[in-house]
Amino acid sequence: MNITITFRHMEGTDAAKRFAHEKVSKLQKFLRQAMTAQVTLSVEGLEHVAEVSIQSGSAHFHASERSQDMYASIDMVLDKLERQIRGAKGANQAKKRGGESAGEFAQAVERNAGPAKSK
């Protein structure tokens, strides 16, 4: 696991670096292969921006969040990434198990339902 943290337009503090590193490292448990993460923490005007890009094998995930507080931005961006990773993992498992995609499922329901008949 390799995590790079970059500060842009702000002073980099050890507390912010440690917080981001701890949070990003928790995402490794959802991934099968070792991950490489690039975290960019910056200030744009009055907003604190957190951008995270993760590579794990052939999977790539990217998210960005902005808020008035840097720690809140980090939390929100990691929630986004966790949802992305869980969604990709679920899709991969469904493919392996022979499941159908959401679009295929919707088409099958429409074909089978047809117009409702009243008696």
N, CA, C and O atoms as a printed pandas DataFrame, in Angstrom:
     atom_number atom_name residue_name chain_id  residue_number  x_coord  y_coord  z_coord
0              1         N          MET        A               1    0.856   -1.165    0.000
1              2        CA          MET        A               1    0.000    0.000    0.000
2              3         C          MET        A               1    0.904    1.231    0.000
3              4         O          MET        A               1    1.771    1.389    0.859
4              5         N          ASN        A               2    0.678    2.091   -0.981
5              6        CA          ASN        A               2    1.480    3.293   -1.136
6              7         C          ASN        A               2    0.532    4.489   -1.176
7              8         O          ASN        A               2   -0.285    4.596   -2.090
8              9         N          ILE        A               3    0.629    5.382   -0.203
9             10        CA          ILE        A               3   -0.248    6.552   -0.129
10            11         C          ILE        A               3    0.608    7.808   -0.184
11            12         O          ILE        A               3    1.496    8.004    0.647
12            13         N          THR        A               4    0.333    8.656   -1.169
13            14        CA          THR        A               4    1.036    9.924   -1.333
14            15         C          THR        A               4    0.078   11.057   -1.007
15            16         O          THR        A               4   -1.017   11.132   -1.565
16            17         N          ILE        A               5    0.488   11.936   -0.106
17            18        CA          ILE        A               5   -0.369   13.061    0.287
18            19         C          ILE        A               5    0.316   14.353   -0.132
19            20         O          ILE        A               5    1.473   14.593    0.212
20            21         N          THR        A               6   -0.412   15.187   -0.883
21            22        CA          THR        A               6    0.115   16.451   -1.386
22            23         C          THR        A               6   -0.752   17.586   -0.868
23            24         O          THR        A               6   -1.980   17.503   -0.900
24            25         N          PHE        A               7   -0.113   18.643   -0.393
25            26        CA          PHE        A               7   -0.830   19.838    0.048
26            27         C          PHE        A               7   -0.628   20.927   -0.986
27            28         O          PHE        A               7    0.490   21.150   -1.450
28            29         N          ARG        A               8   -1.704   21.602   -1.345
29            30        CA          ARG        A               8   -1.641   22.645   -2.351
30            31         C          ARG        A               8   -2.267   23.918   -1.784
31            32         O          ARG        A               8   -3.406   23.890   -1.320
32            33         N          HIS        A               9   -1.552   25.010   -1.816
33            34        CA          HIS        A               9   -2.019   26.319   -1.359
34            35         C          HIS        A               9   -2.362   26.319    0.127
35            36         O          HIS        A               9   -3.248   27.059    0.556
36            37         N          MET        A              10   -1.673   25.498    0.916
37            38        CA          MET        A              10   -1.911   25.479    2.360
38            39         C          MET        A              10   -0.708   24.870    3.061
39            40         O          MET        A              10    0.108   24.187    2.442
40            41         N          GLU        A              11   -0.608   25.125    4.348
41            42        CA          GLU        A              11    0.445   24.520    5.149
42            43         C          GLU        A              11    0.067   23.086    5.460
43            44         O          GLU        A              11   -1.042   22.825    5.926
44            45         N          GLY        A              12    0.958   22.168    5.211
45            46        CA          GLY        A              12    0.703   20.769    5.511
46            47         C          GLY        A              12    0.983   20.481    6.975
47            48         O          GLY        A              12    2.105   20.676    7.443
48            49         N          THR        A              13   -0.017   20.024    7.693
49            50        CA          THR        A              13    0.172   19.699    9.101
50            51         C          THR        A              13    0.269   18.188    9.266
51            52         O          THR        A              13   -0.285   17.426    8.475
52            53         N          ASP        A              14    0.975   17.774   10.300
53            54        CA          ASP        A              14    1.100   16.349   10.577
54            55         C          ASP        A              14   -0.252   15.742   10.939
55            56         O          ASP        A              14   -0.528   14.590   10.603
56            57         N          ALA        A              15   -1.090   16.513   11.622
57            58        CA          ALA        A              15   -2.405   15.997   12.024
58            59         C          ALA        A              15   -3.274   15.703   10.800
59            60         O          ALA        A              15   -3.915   14.654   10.736
60            61         N          ALA        A              16   -3.302   16.618    9.829
61            62        CA          ALA        A              16   -4.089   16.408    8.606
62            63         C          ALA        A              16   -3.520   15.247    7.806
63            64         O          ALA        A              16   -4.273   14.437    7.264
64            65         N          LYS        A              17   -2.197   15.160    7.727
65            66        CA          LYS        A              17   -1.553   14.078    6.988
66            67         C          LYS        A              17   -1.863   12.730    7.641
67            68         O          LYS        A              17   -2.182   11.766    6.945
68            69         N          ARG        A              18   -1.772   12.655    8.957
69            70        CA          ARG        A              18   -2.046   11.418    9.678
70            71         C          ARG        A              18   -3.508   11.012    9.522
71            72         O          ARG        A              18   -3.806    9.835    9.320
72            73         N          PHE        A              19   -4.430   11.986    9.617
73            74        CA          PHE        A              19   -5.864   11.720    9.483
74            75         C          PHE        A              19   -6.186   11.155    8.100
75            76         O          PHE        A              19   -6.900   10.159    7.981
76            77         N          ALA        A              20   -5.658   11.794    7.061
77            78        CA          ALA        A              20   -5.914   11.339    5.691
78            79         C          ALA        A              20   -5.313    9.955    5.467
79            80         O          ALA        A              20   -5.945    9.102    4.844
80            81         N          HIS        A              21   -4.117    9.726    5.960
81            82        CA          HIS        A              21   -3.458    8.433    5.778
82            83         C          HIS        A              21   -4.253    7.318    6.453
83            84         O          HIS        A              21   -4.451    6.256    5.863
84            85         N          GLU        A              22   -4.708    7.549    7.683
85            86        CA          GLU        A              22   -5.491    6.529    8.404
86            87         C          GLU        A              22   -6.786    6.210    7.675
87            88         O          GLU        A              22   -7.146    5.042    7.531
88            89         N          LYS        A              23   -7.486    7.232    7.216
89            90        CA          LYS        A              23   -8.770    7.033    6.543
90            91         C          LYS        A              23   -8.592    6.302    5.211
91            92         O          LYS        A              23   -9.344    5.375    4.910
92            93         N          VAL        A              24   -7.613    6.706    4.420
93            94        CA          VAL        A              24   -7.406    6.084    3.109
94            95         C          VAL        A              24   -6.948    4.637    3.276
95            96         O          VAL        A              24   -7.350    3.773    2.497
96            97         N          SER        A              25   -6.124    4.363    4.266
97            98        CA          SER        A              25   -5.625    3.006    4.449
98            99         C          SER        A              25   -6.741    2.030    4.811
99           100         O          SER        A              25   -6.603    0.831    4.568
100          101         N          LYS        A              26   -7.839    2.511    5.384
101          102        CA          LYS        A              26   -8.971    1.643    5.713
102          103         C          LYS        A              26   -9.672    1.113    4.466
103          104         O          LYS        A              26  -10.371    0.102    4.542
104          105         N          LEU        A              27   -9.500    1.772    3.320
105          106        CA          LEU        A              27  -10.130    1.311    2.080
106          107         C          LEU        A              27   -9.465    0.049    1.535
107          108         O          LEU        A              27  -10.051   -0.651    0.709
108          109         N          GLN        A              28   -8.247   -0.246    1.990
109          110        CA          GLN        A              28   -7.541   -1.425    1.500
110          111         C          GLN        A              28   -8.323   -2.704    1.787
111          112         O          GLN        A              28   -8.232   -3.661    1.017
112          113         N          LYS        A              29   -9.088   -2.741    2.877
113          114        CA          LYS        A              29   -9.805   -3.970    3.227
114          115         C          LYS        A              29  -10.886   -4.332    2.210
115          116         O          LYS        A              29  -11.323   -5.482    2.171
116          117         N          PHE        A              30  -11.327   -3.379    1.386
117          118        CA          PHE        A              30  -12.339   -3.647    0.375
118          119         C          PHE        A              30  -11.728   -4.108   -0.948
119          120         O          PHE        A              30  -12.441   -4.590   -1.829
120          121         N          LEU        A              31  -10.416   -3.962   -1.086
121          122        CA          LEU        A              31   -9.742   -4.258   -2.350
122          123         C          LEU        A              31   -8.969   -5.564   -2.261
123          124         O          LEU        A              31   -8.421   -5.904   -1.213
124          125         N          ARG        A              32   -8.933   -6.292   -3.372
125          126        CA          ARG        A              32   -8.239   -7.578   -3.390
126          127         C          ARG        A              32   -6.725   -7.413   -3.562
127          128         O          ARG        A              32   -5.953   -8.212   -3.032
128          129         N          GLN        A              33   -6.307   -6.405   -4.284
129          130        CA          GLN        A              33   -4.889   -6.198   -4.560
130          131         C          GLN        A              33   -4.389   -4.956   -3.827
131          132         O          GLN        A              33   -5.177   -4.125   -3.377
132          133         N          ALA        A              34   -3.080   -4.846   -3.717
133          134        CA          ALA        A              34   -2.479   -3.686   -3.051
134          135         C          ALA        A              34   -2.866   -2.413   -3.797
135          136         O          ALA        A              34   -2.935   -2.398   -5.026
136          137         N          MET        A              35   -3.115   -1.364   -3.050
137          138        CA          MET        A              35   -3.558   -0.126   -3.681
138          139         C          MET        A              35   -2.467    0.929   -3.637
139          140         O          MET        A              35   -1.575    0.913   -2.789
140          141         N          THR        A              36   -2.578    1.845   -4.584
141          142        CA          THR        A              36   -1.756    3.036   -4.630
142          143         C          THR        A              36   -2.710    4.217   -4.622
143          144         O          THR        A              36   -3.619    4.287   -5.449
144          145         N          ALA        A              37   -2.514    5.145   -3.695
145          146        CA          ALA        A              37   -3.436    6.271   -3.575
146          147         C          ALA        A              37   -2.685    7.594   -3.643
147          148         O          ALA        A              37   -1.608    7.746   -3.067
148          149         N          GLN        A              38   -3.277    8.546   -4.359
149          150        CA          GLN        A              38   -2.771    9.911   -4.397
150          151         C          GLN        A              38   -3.833   10.796   -3.767
151          152         O          GLN        A              38   -4.961   10.863   -4.255
152          153         N          VAL        A              39   -3.476   11.473   -2.688
153          154        CA          VAL        A              39   -4.400   12.359   -1.979
154          155         C          VAL        A              39   -3.892   13.783   -2.155
155          156         O          VAL        A              39   -2.727   14.073   -1.884
156          157         N          THR        A              40   -4.771   14.670   -2.611
157          158        CA          THR        A              40   -4.415   16.080   -2.758
158          159         C          THR        A              40   -5.361   16.894   -1.894
159          160         O          THR        A              40   -6.577   16.860   -2.084
160          161         N          LEU        A              41   -4.794   17.626   -0.941
161          162        CA          LEU        A              41   -5.571   18.484   -0.059
162          163         C          LEU        A              41   -5.222   19.927   -0.404
163          164         O          LEU        A              41   -4.051   20.306   -0.399
164          165         N          SER        A              42   -6.240   20.729   -0.705
165          166        CA          SER        A              42   -5.961   22.097   -1.119
166          167         C          SER        A              42   -7.028   23.046   -0.599
167          168         O          SER        A              42   -8.085   22.629   -0.126
168          169         N          VAL        A              43   -6.725   24.324   -0.697
169          170        CA          VAL        A              43   -7.660   25.376   -0.319
170          171         C          VAL        A              43   -7.904   26.230   -1.555
171          172         O          VAL        A              43   -6.964   26.723   -2.178
172          173         N          GLU        A              44   -9.184   26.399   -1.904
173          174        CA          GLU        A              44   -9.580   27.256   -3.023
174          175         C          GLU        A              44  -10.566   28.278   -2.481
175          176         O          GLU        A              44  -11.725   27.958   -2.217
176          177         N          GLY        A              45  -10.105   29.487   -2.320
177          178        CA          GLY        A              45  -10.949   30.515   -1.724
178          179         C          GLY        A              45  -11.184   30.177   -0.260
179          180         O          GLY        A              45  -10.238   30.072    0.520
180          181         N          LEU        A              46  -12.449   30.007    0.110
181          182        CA          LEU        A              46  -12.795   29.635    1.485
182          183         C          LEU        A              46  -13.106   28.151    1.617
183          184         O          LEU        A              46  -13.448   27.682    2.703
184          185         N          GLU        A              47  -12.992   27.416    0.530
185          186        CA          GLU        A              47  -13.346   25.997    0.557
186          187         C          GLU        A              47  -12.112   25.116    0.641
187          188         O          GLU        A              47  -11.078   25.402    0.037
188          189         N          HIS        A              48  -12.243   24.043    1.401
189          190        CA          HIS        A              48  -11.187   23.039    1.527
190          191         C          HIS        A              48  -11.549   21.882    0.607
191          192         O          HIS        A              48  -12.649   21.335    0.690
192          193         N          VAL        A              49  -10.624   21.513   -0.268
193          194        CA          VAL        A              49  -10.884   20.491   -1.278
194          195         C          VAL        A              49  -10.011   19.273   -1.007
195          196         O          VAL        A              49   -8.807   19.384   -0.775
196          197         N          ALA        A              50  -10.656   18.098   -1.042
197          198        CA          ALA        A              50   -9.929   16.834   -0.910
198          199         C          ALA        A              50  -10.181   16.017   -2.170
199          200         O          ALA        A              50  -11.330   15.744   -2.516
200          201         N          GLU        A              51   -9.112   15.629   -2.854
201          202        CA          GLU        A              51   -9.208   14.788   -4.051
202          203         C          GLU        A              51   -8.403   13.522   -3.795
203          204         O          GLU        A              51   -7.267   13.576   -3.323
204          205         N          VAL        A              52   -9.010   12.380   -4.115
205          206        CA          VAL        A              52   -8.326   11.106   -3.912
206          207         C          VAL        A              52   -8.457   10.266   -5.172
207          208         O          VAL        A              52   -9.543   10.147   -5.741
208          209         N          SER        A              53   -7.356    9.692   -5.599
209          210        CA          SER        A              53   -7.334    8.792   -6.742
210          211         C          SER        A              53   -6.684    7.494   -6.284
211          212         O          SER        A              53   -5.588    7.504   -5.724
212          213         N          ILE        A              54   -7.373    6.366   -6.528
213          214        CA          ILE        A              54   -6.886    5.064   -6.068
214          215         C          ILE        A              54   -6.765    4.123   -7.254
215          216         O          ILE        A              54   -7.655    4.055   -8.101
216          217         N          GLN        A              55   -5.638    3.386   -7.305
217          218        CA          GLN        A              55   -5.443    2.324   -8.282
218          219         C          GLN        A              55   -5.183    1.043   -7.508
219          220         O          GLN        A              55   -4.384    1.012   -6.571
220          221         N          SER        A              56   -5.873   -0.011   -7.918
221          222        CA          SER        A              56   -5.668   -1.324   -7.309
222          223         C          SER        A              56   -5.808   -2.356   -8.414
223          224         O          SER        A              56   -6.921   -2.675   -8.833
224          225         N          GLY        A              57   -4.703   -2.871   -8.878
225          226        CA          GLY        A              57   -4.739   -3.784  -10.013
226          227         C          GLY        A              57   -5.238   -3.027  -11.233
227          228         O          GLY        A              57   -4.655   -2.012  -11.613
228          229         N          SER        A              58   -6.320   -3.514  -11.855
229          230        CA          SER        A              58   -6.868   -2.840  -13.031
230          231         C          SER        A              58   -7.993   -1.877  -12.655
231          232         O          SER        A              58   -8.542   -1.203  -13.527
232          233         N          ALA        A              59   -8.342   -1.803  -11.381
233          234        CA          ALA        A              59   -9.425   -0.926  -10.934
234          235         C          ALA        A              59   -8.889    0.470  -10.605
235          236         O          ALA        A              59   -7.830    0.616   -9.994
236          237         N          HIS        A              60   -9.637    1.486  -11.022
237          238        CA          HIS        A              60   -9.280    2.877  -10.755
238          239         C          HIS        A              60  -10.500    3.584  -10.180
239          240         O          HIS        A              60  -11.606    3.450  -10.703
240          241         N          PHE        A              61  -10.295    4.333   -9.110
241          242        CA          PHE        A              61  -11.378    5.076   -8.471
242          243         C          PHE        A              61  -10.890    6.492   -8.208
243          244         O          PHE        A              61   -9.733    6.704   -7.845
244          245         N          HIS        A              62  -11.790    7.468   -8.398
245          246        CA          HIS        A              62  -11.431    8.868   -8.186
246          247         C          HIS        A              62  -12.630    9.600   -7.613
247          248         O          HIS        A              62  -13.762    9.379   -8.043
248          249         N          ALA        A              63  -12.387   10.470   -6.646
249          250        CA          ALA        A              63  -13.463   11.287   -6.078
250          251         C          ALA        A              63  -12.888   12.597   -5.567
251          252         O          ALA        A              63  -11.702   12.696   -5.251
252          253         N          SER        A              64  -13.757   13.604   -5.492
253          254        CA          SER        A              64  -13.368   14.921   -5.013
254          255         C          SER        A              64  -14.518   15.502   -4.198
255          256         O          SER        A              64  -15.686   15.330   -4.549
256          257         N          GLU        A              65  -14.187   16.182   -3.119
257          258        CA          GLU        A              65  -15.200   16.825   -2.274
258          259         C          GLU        A              65  -14.668   18.160   -1.799
259          260         O          GLU        A              65  -13.459   18.352   -1.665
260          261         N          ARG        A              66  -15.582   19.078   -1.545
261          262        CA          ARG        A              66  -15.208   20.377   -1.004
262          263         C          ARG        A              66  -16.196   20.795    0.064
263          264         O          ARG        A              66  -17.397   20.556   -0.056
264          265         N          SER        A              67  -15.679   21.423    1.113
265          266        CA          SER        A              67  -16.521   21.922    2.193
266          267         C          SER        A              67  -15.763   23.015    2.946
267          268         O          SER        A              67  -14.671   23.411    2.540
268          269         N          GLN        A              68  -16.337   23.494    4.028
269          270        CA          GLN        A              68  -15.716   24.549    4.819
270          271         C          GLN        A              68  -14.640   24.008    5.763
271          272         O          GLN        A              68  -13.851   24.780    6.308
272          273         N          ASP        A              69  -14.603   22.674    5.960
273          274        CA          ASP        A              69  -13.667   22.053    6.889
274          275         C          ASP        A              69  -12.886   20.942    6.175
275          276         O          ASP        A              69  -13.481   20.113    5.487
276          277         N          MET        A              70  -11.573   20.924    6.332
277          278        CA          MET        A              70  -10.745   19.938    5.637
278          279         C          MET        A              70  -11.066   18.519    6.099
279          280         O          MET        A              70  -11.136   17.608    5.275
280          281         N          TYR        A              71  -11.262   18.318    7.390
281          282        CA          TYR        A              71  -11.535   16.980    7.897
282          283         C          TYR        A              71  -12.881   16.458    7.380
283          284         O          TYR        A              71  -13.022   15.269    7.092
284          285         N          ALA        A              72  -13.857   17.343    7.266
285          286        CA          ALA        A              72  -15.159   16.948    6.708
286          287         C          ALA        A              72  -15.013   16.589    5.234
287          288         O          ALA        A              72  -15.639   15.639    4.765
288          289         N          SER        A              73  -14.202   17.333    4.505
289          290        CA          SER        A              73  -13.968   17.037    3.085
290          291         C          SER        A              73  -13.332   15.655    2.928
291          292         O          SER        A              73  -13.716   14.888    2.046
292          293         N          ILE        A              74  -12.367   15.344    3.780
293          294        CA          ILE        A              74  -11.708   14.037    3.712
294          295         C          ILE        A              74  -12.712   12.927    4.001
295          296         O          ILE        A              74  -12.747   11.921    3.292
296          297         N          ASP        A              75  -13.523   13.103    5.034
297          298        CA          ASP        A              75  -14.538   12.091    5.366
298          299         C          ASP        A              75  -15.508   11.869    4.211
299          300         O          ASP        A              75  -15.815   10.728    3.864
300          301         N          MET        A              76  -15.992   12.959    3.616
301          302        CA          MET        A              76  -16.976   12.843    2.544
302          303         C          MET        A              76  -16.384   12.185    1.298
303          304         O          MET        A              76  -17.051   11.369    0.662
304          305         N          VAL        A              77  -15.151   12.525    0.940
305          306        CA          VAL        A              77  -14.547   11.942   -0.250
306          307         C          VAL        A              77  -14.295   10.450   -0.042
307          308         O          VAL        A              77  -14.405    9.670   -0.988
308          309         N          LEU        A              78  -13.961   10.049    1.168
309          310        CA          LEU        A              78  -13.732    8.630    1.426
310          311         C          LEU        A              78  -15.040    7.847    1.461
311          312         O          LEU        A              78  -15.058    6.668    1.106
312          313         N          ASP        A              79  -16.136    8.480    1.883
313          314        CA          ASP        A              79  -17.445    7.832    1.791
314          315         C          ASP        A              79  -17.796    7.571    0.324
315          316         O          ASP        A              79  -18.301    6.502   -0.019
316          317         N          LYS        A              80  -17.525    8.549   -0.534
317          318        CA          LYS        A              80  -17.775    8.382   -1.967
318          319         C          LYS        A              80  -16.966    7.222   -2.534
319          320         O          LYS        A              80  -17.491    6.386   -3.269
320          321         N          LEU        A              81  -15.696    7.182   -2.188
321          322        CA          LEU        A              81  -14.828    6.119   -2.702
322          323         C          LEU        A              81  -15.264    4.751   -2.199
323          324         O          LEU        A              81  -15.226    3.773   -2.946
324          325         N          GLU        A              82  -15.674    4.676   -0.947
325          326        CA          GLU        A              82  -16.138    3.394   -0.408
326          327         C          GLU        A              82  -17.361    2.903   -1.171
327          328         O          GLU        A              82  -17.468    1.713   -1.466
328          329         N          ARG        A              83  -18.288    3.808   -1.493
329          330        CA          ARG        A              83  -19.464    3.427   -2.283
330          331         C          ARG        A              83  -19.053    2.952   -3.668
331          332         O          ARG        A              83  -19.593    1.965   -4.167
332          333         N          GLN        A              84  -18.099    3.643   -4.297
333          334        CA          GLN        A              84  -17.624    3.236   -5.624
334          335         C          GLN        A              84  -17.002    1.843   -5.580
335          336         O          GLN        A              84  -17.270    1.006   -6.443
336          337         N          ILE        A              85  -16.176    1.605   -4.575
337          338        CA          ILE        A              85  -15.487    0.316   -4.476
338          339         C          ILE        A              85  -16.479   -0.798   -4.198
339          340         O          ILE        A              85  -16.394   -1.863   -4.810
340          341         N          ARG        A              86  -17.418   -0.577   -3.288
341          342        CA          ARG        A              86  -18.426   -1.597   -2.983
342          343         C          ARG        A              86  -19.293   -1.892   -4.206
343          344         O          ARG        A              86  -19.633   -3.047   -4.463
344          345         N          GLY        A              87  -19.651   -0.853   -4.960
345          346        CA          GLY        A              87  -20.457   -1.046   -6.167
346          347         C          GLY        A              87  -19.717   -1.855   -7.217
347          348         O          GLY        A              87  -20.289   -2.750   -7.839
348          349         N          ALA        A              88  -18.448   -1.540   -7.412
349          350        CA          ALA        A              88  -17.649   -2.278   -8.398
350          351         C          ALA        A              88  -17.459   -3.724   -7.958
351          352         O          ALA        A              88  -17.478   -4.639   -8.781
352          353         N          LYS        A              89  -17.276   -3.923   -6.670
353          354        CA          LYS        A              89  -17.090   -5.280   -6.152
354          355         C          LYS        A              89  -18.377   -6.092   -6.333
355          356         O          LYS        A              89  -18.321   -7.262   -6.712
356          357         N          GLY        A              90  -19.534   -5.477   -6.063
357          358        CA          GLY        A              90  -20.813   -6.160   -6.246
358          359         C          GLY        A              90  -21.070   -6.501   -7.696
359          360         O          GLY        A              90  -21.577   -7.580   -8.002
360          361         N          ALA        A              91  -20.728   -5.593   -8.590
361          362        CA          ALA        A              91  -20.919   -5.843  -10.025
362          363         C          ALA        A              91  -20.031   -6.993  -10.487
363          364         O          ALA        A              91  -20.464   -7.841  -11.268
364          365         N          ASN        A              92  -18.798   -7.023  -10.009
365          366        CA          ASN        A              92  -17.885   -8.106  -10.397
366          367         C          ASN        A              92  -18.377   -9.445   -9.875
367          368         O          ASN        A              92  -18.287  -10.450  -10.581
368          369         N          GLN        A              93  -18.894   -9.481   -8.656
369          370        CA          GLN        A              93  -19.395  -10.734   -8.097
370          371         C          GLN        A              93  -20.625  -11.209   -8.858
371          372         O          GLN        A              93  -20.784  -12.409   -9.082
372          373         N          ALA        A              94  -21.496  -10.290   -9.259
373          374        CA          ALA        A              94  -22.685  -10.665  -10.013
374          375         C          ALA        A              94  -22.299  -11.258  -11.364
375          376         O          ALA        A              94  -22.924  -12.215  -11.821
376          377         N          LYS        A              95  -21.274  -10.697  -12.007
377          378        CA          LYS        A              95  -20.814  -11.230  -13.291
378          379         C          LYS        A              95  -20.270  -12.641  -13.118
379          380         O          LYS        A              95  -20.523  -13.521  -13.942
380          381         N          LYS        A              96  -19.519  -12.849  -12.037
381          382        CA          LYS        A              96  -18.935  -14.165  -11.806
382          383         C          LYS        A              96  -20.016  -15.204  -11.524
383          384         O          LYS        A              96  -19.861  -16.370  -11.886
384          385         N          ARG        A              97  -21.089  -14.798  -10.893
385          386        CA          ARG        A              97  -22.161  -15.721  -10.534
386          387         C          ARG        A              97  -23.200  -15.863  -11.636
387          388         O          ARG        A              97  -24.178  -16.592  -11.470
388          389         N          GLY        A              98  -23.006  -15.188  -12.740
389          390        CA          GLY        A              98  -23.932  -15.298  -13.863
390          391         C          GLY        A              98  -25.166  -14.431  -13.694
391          392         O          GLY        A              98  -26.176  -14.664  -14.358
392          393         N          GLY        A              99  -25.106  -13.445  -12.827
393          394        CA          GLY        A              99  -26.237  -12.542  -12.626
394          395         C          GLY        A              99  -26.403  -11.620  -13.811
395          396         O          GLY        A              99  -25.474  -11.423  -14.595
396          397         N          GLU        A             100  -27.596  -11.052  -13.940
397          398        CA          GLU        A             100  -27.834  -10.126  -15.040
398          399         C          GLU        A             100  -27.664   -8.690  -14.563
399          400         O          GLU        A             100  -27.794   -8.397  -13.374
400          401         N          SER        A             101  -27.375   -7.815  -15.493
401          402        CA          SER        A             101  -27.191   -6.414  -15.152
402          403         C          SER        A             101  -28.542   -5.776  -14.849
403          404         O          SER        A             101  -29.587   -6.367  -15.118
404          405         N          ALA        A             102  -28.519   -4.601  -14.303
405          406        CA          ALA        A             102  -29.755   -3.905  -13.960
406          407         C          ALA        A             102  -30.609   -3.653  -15.198
407          408         O          ALA        A             102  -31.833   -3.772  -15.141
408          409         N          GLY        A             103  -29.977   -3.307  -16.309
409          410        CA          GLY        A             103  -30.719   -3.066  -17.554
410          411         C          GLY        A             103  -31.381   -4.331  -18.074
411          412         O          GLY        A             103  -32.526   -4.302  -18.525
412          413         N          GLU        A             104  -30.654   -5.445  -18.009
413          414        CA          GLU        A             104  -31.231   -6.718  -18.455
414          415         C          GLU        A             104  -32.396   -7.126  -17.561
415          416         O          GLU        A             104  -33.407   -7.636  -18.045
416          417         N          PHE        A             105  -32.257   -6.903  -16.268
417          418        CA          PHE        A             105  -33.320   -7.243  -15.323
418          419         C          PHE        A             105  -34.569   -6.411  -15.601
419          420         O          PHE        A             105  -35.681   -6.940  -15.592
420          421         N          ALA        A             106  -34.394   -5.120  -15.847
421          422        CA          ALA        A             106  -35.529   -4.234  -16.126
422          423         C          ALA        A             106  -36.244   -4.655  -17.411
423          424         O          ALA        A             106  -37.474   -4.634  -17.462
424          425         N          GLN        A             107  -35.500   -5.034  -18.441
425          426        CA          GLN        A             107  -36.115   -5.482  -19.691
426          427         C          GLN        A             107  -36.901   -6.769  -19.471
427          428         O          GLN        A             107  -37.991   -6.926  -20.023
428          429         N          ALA        A             108  -36.372   -7.680  -18.685
429          430        CA          ALA        A             108  -37.064   -8.949  -18.413
430          431         C          ALA        A             108  -38.369   -8.694  -17.659
431          432         O          ALA        A             108  -39.381   -9.336  -17.941
432          433         N          VAL        A             109  -38.355   -7.779  -16.719
433          434        CA          VAL        A             109  -39.567   -7.463  -15.954
434          435         C          VAL        A             109  -40.619   -6.855  -16.866
435          436         O          VAL        A             109  -41.798   -7.199  -16.770
436          437         N          GLU        A             110  -40.205   -5.957  -17.748
437          438        CA          GLU        A             110  -41.159   -5.326  -18.671
438          439         C          GLU        A             110  -41.757   -6.348  -19.628
439          440         O          GLU        A             110  -42.953   -6.294  -19.915
440          441         N          ARG        A             111  -40.949   -7.277  -20.127
441          442        CA          ARG        A             111  -41.463   -8.309  -21.034
442          443         C          ARG        A             111  -42.472   -9.219  -20.335
443          444         O          ARG        A             111  -43.514   -9.555  -20.898
444          445         N          ASN        A             112  -42.153   -9.609  -19.116
445          446        CA          ASN        A             112  -43.011  -10.554  -18.397
446          447         C          ASN        A             112  -44.269   -9.903  -17.832
447          448         O          ASN        A             112  -45.294  -10.570  -17.699
448          449         N          ALA        A             113  -44.213   -8.628  -17.500
449          450        CA          ALA        A             113  -45.365   -7.974  -16.874
450          451         C          ALA        A             113  -46.464   -7.701  -17.906
451          452         O          ALA        A             113  -47.623   -8.061  -17.699
452          453         N          GLY        A             114  -46.097   -7.077  -18.992
453          454        CA          GLY        A             114  -47.100   -6.761  -20.029
454          455         C          GLY        A             114  -48.218   -5.897  -19.475
455          456         O          GLY        A             114  -48.137   -5.445  -18.332
456          457         N          PRO        A             115  -49.279   -5.654  -20.274
457          458        CA          PRO        A             115  -50.392   -4.851  -19.760
458          459         C          PRO        A             115  -51.213   -5.660  -18.778
459          460         O          PRO        A             115  -51.405   -6.864  -18.952
460          461         N          ALA        A             116  -51.695   -4.986  -17.742
461          462        CA          ALA        A             116  -52.499   -5.649  -16.709
462          463         C          ALA        A             116  -53.909   -5.931  -17.239
463          464         O          ALA        A             116  -54.514   -5.071  -17.879
464          465         N          LYS        A             117  -54.432   -7.133  -16.973
465          466        CA          LYS        A             117  -55.772   -7.511  -17.423
466          467         C          LYS        A             117  -56.720   -7.457  -16.240
467          468         O          LYS        A             117  -56.375   -7.908  -15.148
468          469         N          SER        A             118  -57.897   -6.918  -16.441
469          470        CA          SER        A             118  -58.901   -6.898  -15.370
470          471         C          SER        A             118  -59.985   -7.922  -15.655
471          472         O          SER        A             118  -60.297   -8.181  -16.817
472          473         N          LYS        A             119  -60.558   -8.504  -14.623
473          474        CA          LYS        A             119  -61.592   -9.539  -14.783
474          475         C          LYS        A             119  -62.953   -8.979  -14.579
475          476         O          LYS        A             119  -63.941   -9.708  -14.675
